[in-house]
Amino acid sequence: MKKLCLIISCLSCSTSTLANIEKITVYGHRTDLIGESISASSGIIGQAEIENRPMLRSSEMLELIPGMAVTQHSGSGKANQYFIRGFNLDHGTDFATNIDGMPINMRSHGHGQGYTDLNFIIPETIATVSYNKGSYDARQGDFSTAGSAYFHLTDNPKHQQINFSVGEDNYLRAVGLGAIKLANGTLIGATEWQGYDGPWQDVEENVNKKNALLRFTNQSKKGNLSITAMAYDNSWNSADQIPQRAVDQGIISELGSLDETLGGSSSRYSLSTNWQGQNLSANAYIIDYELNLYSNFSYLLNDPINGDQFNQRDNRTISGGALNYQFTDNLGVIPVNHTFGVELRNDNVSKVGLYNTQAREYLSTVREDSVDETSYAAYWQTQLSLSQQLEATVGVRYDYLDAQVDSDNSLNSGDANDDLLGFKASLTYLFTENVAGYANWGQSYHSNDARGATITQDPVSLEATDTVDLLVKSEGAEVGMRYFDEQQFNFSVALWWLKLDSELLFVGDAGNTEASDASKRYGLELSAYYWLADTLSLDAEASFTHSRLNVDSQNDRIEGAVPVVASAGVNWQFAQQWQTSLRLRHIGKRMLSDDGSKRSEPLTVVNGLVAYQQTHWKAELELLNLFNSHDHDIDYYYASRLAGEPTEGVEDNHFHPIEPRTVRLSMSFLF
């Protein structure tokens, strides 16, 4: 369904506006902002798109970003696996996420660097998601190597609503969203509860997810103020990845588990405030976060008596803020828009630990640390309207990161600091009112786990080990084009390349560092959206990537890299009250070994949605994995050991299957 909201000029600030060129910002079904963004691979996702997308998990909102794939290799409460531009992002290492001015990625996290858990987000409270692939904007900092996404909370809910959902495997979900006028502002409240047992034969997930949001907004001539409190608490059991041979030998089924005591709990509580004036914007936040996670990936390889289950814990407080100031000027006859900003963030990690366990009972400590990590950043970006058609953007960003690690092994304690100066440049040329061309170049980075920057002794083998750089630099570029016809067609194409100084990371599952090399990637991305009529639209997206390590050998493949990600969909409003959506997602064969000999099978899944809406109520039927595919959400190739196998274990493909076909019914009451 084609839904367009036309808003004149400055919803998205542009120097072309400063040059008295009338601009129209269009929010609708996957509509690109012609001439408003510095990248061909940028866009805004609206609430209508989120509502009409059939999703197994709320984190699949990110799949609305063309070329982004979201999977899972563990329980429903754990952060997802993300893939984009040839990166297996793990849980978020090279893709930055932010909500209402607060960072979501976790530094020096107990499970993985850049850990991005989106379970605390209530989809109904999101107004828009703006995204940038690549890092060509000076405001993009840590973890933004492959891109970034910014979740914007609603200031004016379309409806007050109560939603109830039921589905197979005891899926239950309830959501309430309301708003009232308070003084000169609006008070918005939302709650969510979700329960789910999952389709697994040996494990009931027993998900118990609770979310709450309370938000006050005030808009005046002096500026816009928001104060937001968010709360999230979740507990779950996990059916983790399993070895293929255990299925082939009949030990377990594809939906079985070798360790039935896995799972965890997590919580996130935050308070934030944002101020947006004519030239000045500011935000501040404080977040209290905890994770307690039990996993077992190798079974009896390291400890044939007690098994290899381990526990990861992370308790931290994150605080910080940012200031952004924009002002206009003239460079001769050239209108110029300047943006200056500063950012501060502190991660006070009181405990980040790795422990050996059996059936969730403590056995021994692998390592336990406290980390205090503070970053400072400043950036300057200038947009120049060189003509009515040509706009140039140049920017510079400076980042400084300081960390102190206090480890239970004094040899791994210490201080580390690092800094980077990065530059950005972009050109945008409007060939016509409907066609824009882009050329972009930028430098960015991701931070490494602070424990990897101070480690000198492996906590298991006790052998000497090398430290890692605290900051890892990247450099990328893109050329692209967008075409937008507000009547029928929207198309974009981008050719990009990206190099990263090091793929090396601290491995939270082992408490040590894993060596790797510099890398390079390049690819082609295509997106097309076609409205056959006001009630019928088609869309298709494809991303093709070539990924390699910079080594002089045949072992130059990047494990986890995905060469192809594609999706397609049709949206049809076949009657005034009826809305349907059918979507296909395809992830190509992922690389599982650095010599290229091991690859996963591709993943293809189809989801559908049928909705019927009246003025004050709405009914939805979701058909997830419509054709009951048995493909895998994730695959890894490594050694593990089952009972009776050699002590060195057996190298094998370990996988987590996608969930079987499931049906969910939702009722919404709208006020």
C-alpha positions in Angstrom: 0.0 0.0 0.0 1.3 3.4 -1.0 1.2 5.8 2.0 2.9 9.1 1.5 3.1 12.0 3.9 4.5 15.1 2.3 6.2 17.6 4.6 7.6 20.8 3.2 11.2 21.7 3.7 13.0 21.3 7.0 12.0 18.0 8.6 15.3 16.9 7.3 17.7 19.8 7.4 19.5 20.6 4.2 21.8 23.3 2.9 19.8 23.2 -0.3 16.9 24.6 1.8 19.3 27.4 2.9 19.7 28.2 -0.8 15.9 28.7 -1.0 15.4 25.5 -2.9 12.0 24.1 -1.9 12.5 20.5 -0.7 9.9 17.9 0.0 10.6 15.2 2.6 8.6 12.1 1.9 8.0 9.4 4.5 6.3 6.4 3.1 6.8 2.9 1.9 10.6 2.7 1.5 10.9 6.2 0.1 14.4 7.6 -0.3 15.0 11.3 0.4 16.2 12.7 -2.9 18.9 15.3 -2.3 18.4 15.2 1.5 20.9 12.5 2.4 24.6 12.4 1.8 24.5 8.7 0.9 22.8 6.6 -1.8 22.3 3.9 0.9 20.4 5.9 3.5 16.7 6.1 4.3 13.9 6.4 6.8 11.6 3.6 7.8 8.1 4.7 9.1 5.8 3.2 11.6 3.4 2.0 8.9 6.2 -0.2 7.4 6.9 -1.6 10.8 3.2 -2.4 11.4 2.8 -4.1 8.1 6.0 -6.3 8.3 5.4 -9.9 9.5 8.2 -10.6 12.0 9.1 -13.5 14.2 11.1 -11.3 16.5 11.0 -7.5 17.2 14.7 -7.2 16.3 13.7 -8.0 12.7 12.8 -4.4 12.4 16.4 -4.0 11.2 15.6 -6.1 8.2 13.6 -3.2 6.8 17.1 -1.8 6.0 17.9 -3.0 2.5 20.6 -5.7 2.6 20.4 -6.3 6.4 19.7 -9.9 7.6 18.8 -10.8 11.2 19.1 -14.4 12.6 19.4 -16.1 15.9 21.6 -18.9 17.2 20.3 -19.1 20.8 17.3 -18.3 23.0 14.8 -15.5 22.3 16.3 -13.2 25.0 19.8 -13.0 23.6 20.9 -10.4 21.1 20.5 -11.5 17.5 23.1 -12.2 14.8 23.3 -9.4 12.2 24.7 -9.4 8.6 25.2 -6.5 6.3 27.8 -5.6 3.6 29.7 -8.8 3.8 30.0 -8.6 7.6 28.9 -11.2 10.0 28.4 -8.5 12.6 28.2 -11.1 15.4 25.9 -9.2 17.8 26.7 -5.8 16.5 30.5 -5.2 16.3 30.5 -3.0 13.1 26.9 -1.6 13.0 26.1 1.2 15.4 22.6 1.5 16.9 21.0 4.3 18.9 17.6 5.0 20.4 16.4 8.5 21.4 20.1 9.7 21.8 21.2 6.6 23.8 23.8 4.1 22.4 22.6 0.5 22.2 26.0 -1.2 21.4 27.8 -2.4 24.5 31.6 -1.9 24.8 33.7 -4.6 26.5 30.6 -6.7 26.9 30.5 -10.1 28.6 29.4 -11.9 25.5 30.6 -9.9 22.5 32.0 -6.5 21.5 29.3 -4.1 20.4 26.6 -6.4 21.8 23.2 -5.1 20.4 20.2 -6.4 22.2 17.0 -4.8 20.8 14.6 -6.8 23.0 14.0 -3.7 25.1 12.3 -1.9 22.2 8.5 -1.9 21.9 7.9 -1.7 18.1 4.7 0.2 18.5 6.6 3.1 20.2 8.9 3.7 17.3 8.0 6.6 15.0 10.8 6.1 12.5 14.1 4.3 12.0 16.7 6.3 10.0 19.7 4.4 8.7 23.0 5.0 6.9 25.1 2.2 5.3 28.7 3.1 5.3 30.2 5.8 7.5 30.2 9.1 5.6 28.7 11.4 8.2 30.9 12.9 10.9 28.2 12.2 13.5 28.8 8.4 13.0 31.4 7.1 15.6 32.1 3.8 17.3 30.8 0.6 15.7 29.7 2.4 12.5 32.1 0.8 10.1 29.3 -0.9 8.1 26.6 1.6 9.0 24.2 2.7 11.6 20.6 2.9 12.6 18.8 5.4 14.8 15.4 4.5 16.4 13.2 7.5 17.1 10.5 7.2 19.7 7.1 8.6 18.9 6.1 12.0 20.3 2.6 11.8 18.9 1.2 8.2 18.7 -1.1 7.6 15.8 -3.5 5.6 18.1 -4.0 4.8 21.7 -4.2 1.0 21.5 -4.4 -2.3 23.3 -3.0 -5.3 21.5 -3.3 -9.0 22.2 -1.5 -11.7 20.3 -1.6 -15.5 20.5 0.3 -18.2 18.6 1.6 -21.7 18.5 4.0 -22.9 21.1 2.3 -20.8 23.8 3.2 -17.5 22.2 1.4 -14.7 24.0 1.9 -11.0 23.7 0.1 -8.0 25.2 0.8 -4.3 24.5 -0.7 -1.1 25.8 0.0 2.3 24.4 -1.6 5.6 25.4 -1.1 9.3 25.6 -2.7 12.2 27.6 -2.2 15.9 27.6 -0.3 17.0 30.7 0.4 20.7 31.4 1.8 22.1 28.1 3.0 18.7 26.9 2.1 15.1 26.3 2.6 12.1 28.5 3.0 8.8 26.6 3.0 5.4 28.3 3.5 1.9 26.9 3.8 -1.6 28.3 4.6 -4.9 26.7 4.6 -8.5 28.0 5.6 -11.5 26.0 5.6 -15.2 26.8 6.8 -18.0 24.5 7.9 -21.7 24.9 9.3 -22.1 21.4 9.1 -25.2 19.1 12.1 -27.0 20.6 11.6 -30.6 21.6 13.8 -30.8 24.6 13.6 -27.2 25.9 10.7 -24.9 26.8 12.1 -21.4 26.3 9.7 -20.1 29.0 10.3 -16.5 27.8 9.1 -13.9 30.3 9.7 -10.5 28.7 8.5 -7.3 30.2 8.9 -3.8 28.8 7.6 -0.4 29.9 8.1 3.2 28.7 7.0 6.5 30.1 7.8 9.6 28.0 6.9 13.3 28.5 7.2 15.6 25.5 6.8 19.3 25.3 6.9 21.4 22.1 7.2 25.1 22.1 8.6 28.0 20.1 11.7 27.9 22.2 12.3 24.2 21.5 11.2 20.6 22.0 11.9 18.7 25.2 11.5 15.0 25.9 12.1 13.0 29.1 12.0 9.2 28.7 12.2 6.4 31.2 12.4 2.8 29.8 12.4 -0.5 31.7 13.2 -4.0 30.4 13.4 -7.4 32.2 13.6 -10.8 30.6 14.4 -14.4 31.4 14.5 -17.4 29.1 15.8 -20.9 28.4 17.8 -21.6 25.3 18.0 -24.2 22.5 21.6 -23.4 21.3 23.4 -24.5 18.1 23.8 -28.2 17.7 26.3 -30.4 15.7 25.1 -31.9 12.4 26.4 -35.4 13.3 24.2 -35.5 16.5 21.2 -35.2 14.2 22.6 -37.6 11.6 23.2 -40.2 14.3 19.7 -39.8 15.7 20.9 -38.6 19.1 18.7 -35.5 18.8 16.3 -34.1 16.2 16.9 -30.8 14.4 14.8 -29.2 17.1 16.7 -31.0 19.9 19.3 -29.9 22.5 22.4 -31.5 23.9 22.4 -29.3 27.0 18.9 -28.6 28.4 20.0 -26.2 31.1 21.0 -23.2 28.9 19.4 -19.8 29.0 19.7 -16.5 30.9 18.3 -13.3 32.1 18.8 -9.7 31.2 17.5 -6.2 32.3 17.9 -2.7 31.1 16.6 0.5 32.8 17.3 3.9 31.4 16.4 7.6 31.9 17.2 10.1 29.1 16.3 13.6 28.1 16.6 15.4 24.8 16.3 19.1 23.9 16.0 20.3 20.3 16.2 24.1 19.7 16.5 26.1 16.6 20.3 25.7 16.5 21.2 23.7 19.5 20.3 20.1 20.5 21.5 18.3 23.6 20.8 14.9 25.2 21.9 13.1 28.4 21.2 9.5 29.6 22.0 7.0 32.2 21.4 3.2 31.7 21.6 0.3 34.2 22.2 -3.0 32.5 22.6 -6.7 33.5 23.1 -9.9 31.6 23.4 -13.5 33.0 23.9 -16.0 30.2 24.6 -19.8 30.1 25.9 -21.4 26.9 27.6 -24.6 25.8 29.0 -24.9 22.3 31.6 -27.7 22.5 29.8 -30.1 25.1 32.6 -32.4 26.4 35.7 -31.1 24.6 37.4 -29.1 27.3 36.0 -30.9 30.4 34.9 -34.5 29.7 33.6 -34.9 33.2 31.5 -31.8 33.9 31.0 -30.6 30.4 31.8 -27.3 28.7 28.9 -25.1 29.9 29.9 -21.6 30.7 28.3 -18.6 32.3 28.9 -14.9 31.1 27.9 -12.0 33.3 27.8 -8.3 32.7 26.7 -5.6 35.2 27.2 -2.0 34.2 26.1 1.6 34.3 26.3 3.6 31.1 26.1 7.4 31.2 26.8 10.2 28.8 25.5 12.9 26.7 26.0 15.0 23.6 25.7 18.6 22.3 25.1 19.5 18.7 25.1 23.1 17.3 24.2 24.1 13.8 24.5 27.5 12.2 24.5 28.9 8.7 27.0 31.1 7.0 28.1 32.2 3.5 31.4 31.5 1.8 31.3 34.2 -0.7 28.1 33.5 -2.6 28.0 29.9 -1.4 25.5 29.1 1.4 27.1 27.0 4.1 25.6 25.0 6.9 28.0 24.1 9.8 27.4 21.3 12.4 29.6 21.1 15.5 29.2 18.4 18.1 30.8 16.9 21.2 30.0 13.5 22.8 30.8 11.9 26.1 30.2 8.3 27.2 31.2 6.3 30.2 30.8 2.5 30.7 31.3 1.6 34.3 31.3 -2.2 34.3 31.3 -3.4 37.9 31.6 -7.0 36.8 32.2 -8.7 33.5 33.0 -12.4 34.1 33.4 -15.8 32.5 32.8 -18.9 34.6 32.7 -22.7 34.2 29.3 -24.1 35.2 27.3 -27.3 35.1 23.5 -27.2 34.9 23.8 -23.5 35.9 25.8 -24.4 39.0 29.1 -22.6 39.5 32.3 -24.7 39.1 35.2 -22.2 38.7 36.2 -18.8 37.4 37.9 -18.4 34.1 38.3 -14.6 34.5 36.5 -11.8 36.3 37.1 -8.1 35.7 35.8 -4.7 36.3 36.2 -2.1 33.5 35.9 1.6 33.4 35.8 3.0 29.9 35.3 6.6 28.9 35.2 8.1 25.4 35.3 11.7 24.2 34.5 12.8 20.7 34.2 16.0 18.8 33.2 16.5 15.2 32.8 19.3 12.6 30.8 18.9 9.4 30.2 21.5 6.7 27.7 21.3 3.9 28.2 23.7 0.9 25.5 24.4 -1.7 27.8 24.9 -4.6 24.8 25.3 -7.0 21.2 24.4 -7.1 22.2 20.9 -8.2 25.5 20.3 -6.5 26.1 19.9 -2.8 29.4 19.0 -1.0 29.9 17.8 2.5 33.2 17.6 4.4 33.7 16.5 7.9 36.3 15.6 10.5 35.9 13.6 13.7 38.2 13.0 16.6 37.7 10.2 19.1 39.6 9.4 22.3 39.0 6.3 24.4 40.5 5.6 27.8 40.1 2.3 29.7 41.1 0.8 33.0 40.8 -2.9 33.6 41.0 -4.4 37.1 41.3 -8.2 36.6 41.3 -11.1 39.0 44.7 -11.9 37.4 46.9 -8.9 38.0 48.9 -9.7 34.9 45.8 -8.8 32.9 45.0 -5.6 34.7 46.1 -2.2 33.3 45.3 1.0 31.5 44.9 1.6 27.8 44.0 4.5 25.7 43.9 5.3 22.0 42.6 8.0 19.7 41.7 8.4 16.0 41.2 11.3 13.6 38.8 10.5 10.8 37.8 12.5 7.7 34.6 12.3 5.6 33.6 13.8 2.3 30.5 13.5 0.1 29.1 14.9 -3.2 25.5 15.0 -4.1 24.3 16.1 -7.6 20.7 16.5 -8.6 20.5 15.6 -12.2 16.7 16.2 -12.2 14.0 16.6 -9.6 13.8 12.8 -9.6 17.4 11.7 -10.0 20.4 12.2 -7.7 23.9 10.9 -7.8 26.2 10.4 -4.9 30.0 9.9 -4.2 31.1 9.4 -0.7 34.3 8.6 1.2 34.8 8.2 4.9 37.0 6.9 7.7 35.5 5.2 10.8 36.3 2.6 13.5 35.2 0.1 16.0 36.6 -0.2 19.5 38.0 -3.4 20.8 37.2 -5.0 24.1 39.3 -3.2 26.8 40.3 -6.5 28.3 42.0 -7.4 25.0 44.0 -4.2 25.2 45.5 -5.0 28.6 45.7 -8.9 28.5 49.2 -10.4 28.8 48.3 -14.0 29.9 45.7 -16.3 28.5 43.3 -17.1 31.4 43.0 -20.8 30.4 46.4 -21.9 29.0 48.4 -19.3 31.1 50.5 -18.7 28.0 51.7 -15.2 27.1 49.4 -13.4 24.7 49.5 -10.2 22.7 47.4 -7.2 23.3 45.1 -5.7 20.7 44.6 -2.1 19.6 41.9 -0.3 21.5 40.6 1.3 18.3 40.5 -0.3 14.8 40.3 2.0 11.9 38.3 1.5 8.7 38.0 3.3 5.4 35.3 3.1 2.8 33.7 4.7 -0.2 30.6 4.6 -2.3 29.2 5.8 -5.6 25.5 5.6 -6.3 22.3 6.9 -7.8 18.7 7.3 -6.7 15.6 7.7 -8.9 12.3 8.6 -7.3 9.0 9.0 -9.1 6.3 9.8 -6.5 3.7 8.1 -8.7 5.2 4.7 -9.4 8.8 3.9 -9.0 11.7 4.3 -6.6 15.1 2.8 -7.4 18.6 3.1 -5.9 22.0 1.5 -6.7 25.3 1.7 -4.9 28.8 0.4 -5.6 30.9 0.4 -2.4 34.2 -0.8 -1.0 35.5 -1.0 2.6 38.7 -1.9 4.3 39.3 -2.7 7.9 42.7 -2.6 9.6 42.0 -5.7 11.6 39.3 -8.4 12.0 40.9 -9.4 15.4 38.6 -9.4 18.3 38.5 -10.3 22.0 36.5 -13.5 22.3 34.1 -13.3 25.2 33.3 -17.1 25.1 37.0 -17.9 25.8 38.2 -14.8 27.7 41.1 -14.2 25.3 42.0 -12.7 21.9 41.6 -14.4 18.5 44.1 -13.4 15.9 43.1 -12.3 12.4 44.2 -9.9 9.7 43.2 -6.8 7.9 40.3 -7.2 5.4 38.8 -5.7 2.3 35.2 -5.8 1.0 33.4 -4.5 -2.0 29.9 -4.9 -3.3 26.9 -3.9 -5.2 23.5 -3.0 -3.7 20.2 -2.6 -5.6 16.8 -1.6 -4.3 13.6 -1.1 -6.3 10.0 -0.3 -5.2 7.1 -0.2 -7.7 3.5 0.8 -7.1 1.3 -0.8 -9.7 -1.7 1.1 -8.1 -2.5 2.9 -4.9 -3.4 -0.5 -3.4 -0.7 -2.7 -4.8 3.1 -2.4 -4.5 6.1 -4.6 -5.2 9.6 -4.3 -3.8 12.9 -6.1 -4.3 16.4 -5.6 -2.7 19.7 -7.4 -3.4 23.2 -7.1 -2.0 26.2 -8.8 -3.5 29.5 -8.7 -1.6 33.1 -9.9 -2.1 35.0 -10.3 1.2 38.7 -11.2 1.7 41.5 -11.0 4.3 44.6 -9.2 3.2 46.9 -12.2 3.4 49.3 -13.8 0.8 47.8 -17.3 1.0 44.7 -19.3 0.0 43.3 -18.9 3.5 42.0 -15.5 2.8 38.2 -16.1 3.3 36.5 -14.2 6.1 34.5 -16.7 8.3 30.9 -15.7 8.5 30.9 -13.5 5.5 27.7 -13.5 3.4 28.0 -13.0 -0.4 24.3 -12.5 -1.1 21.4 -11.1 0.8 18.1 -10.6 -1.1 14.5 -9.9 -0.2 11.3 -9.3 -2.1 7.7 -8.5 -1.1 4.3 -7.6 -2.3 1.8 -5.5 -0.4 -1.9 -5.6 -1.6 -4.9 -3.8 -0.2 -7.5 -5.8 -2.1 -10.4 -4.1 -0.3 -10.8 -1.0 1.8 -10.4 -2.7 5.1 -8.1 -5.6 4.0 -4.3 -5.4 3.9 -1.9 -8.3 2.9 1.8 -8.6 2.8 4.0 -11.5 1.5 7.7 -11.4 2.0 10.7 -13.5 0.9 14.1 -13.3 2.5 17.2 -15.1 1.1 20.7 -15.3 2.7 23.4 -16.9 0.5 25.9 -19.5 1.4 28.0 -18.2 4.3 31.7 -18.8 4.5 32.6 -21.2 7.4 36.3 -21.7 6.9 39.2 -19.4 5.9 40.2 -21.7 3.0 36.7 -21.6 1.5 36.2 -25.3 1.7 33.3 -25.1 4.2 30.2 -23.2 3.4 26.7 -23.2 4.8 23.6 -23.9 2.8 21.6 -20.9 1.8 18.6 -19.7 3.9 15.3 -18.9 2.2 12.1 -18.1 4.2 8.7 -16.7 3.3 6.5 -14.8 5.8 2.9 -13.5 5.2 0.5 -11.2 6.9 -3.3 -10.6 6.5 -4.9 -7.7 8.3 -8.5 -6.4 8.6 -9.1 -3.0 10.1 -12.1 -1.0 11.1 -12.1 2.4 12.7 -11.6 1.2 16.3 -10.1 -2.3 15.9 -7.8 -4.4 13.8 -7.2 -8.1 13.4 -4.0 -9.6 12.0 -2.9 -13.1 11.0 0.8 -13.7 10.7 2.0 -16.8 8.8 5.7 -17.2 9.6 7.9 -19.6 7.6 4.9 -20.1 5.4 6.4 -23.1 3.5 8.0 -24.7 6.6 11.6 -24.4 5.4 14.2 -26.5 7.3 17.0 -24.1 6.5 19.5 -22.9 9.2 19.4 -19.5 10.9 23.1 -19.8 11.6 26.0 -22.2 10.9 29.5 -22.5 12.4 32.3 -25.0 11.6 34.4 -25.9 14.6 35.4 -28.9 16.8 33.2 -30.2 19.6 33.1 -33.5 21.5 30.2 -35.8 22.2 30.3 -38.8 24.6 32.5 -41.6 23.3 34.3 -39.4 20.7 38.1 -38.8 20.6 39.5 -36.4 23.2 40.5 -33.9 20.4 36.9 -33.7 19.3 35.4 -33.8 15.9 35.2 -30.8 13.5 31.6 -30.4 12.3 29.0 -28.0 11.1 27.0 -26.6 14.1 23.7 -25.0 13.3 20.6 -23.4 14.7 17.5 -24.2 12.6 15.0 -21.6 11.7 11.7 -22.0 13.6 9.1 -24.2 11.8 6.0 -22.7 10.3 3.9 -21.0 12.9 0.7 -19.0 13.0 0.0 -15.9 15.2 -3.2 -14.0 15.6 -3.4 -10.4 16.9 -6.3 -8.2 17.9 -5.8 -4.4 18.4 -8.3 -2.0 19.9 -7.7 1.5 18.7 -8.8 4.7 20.5 
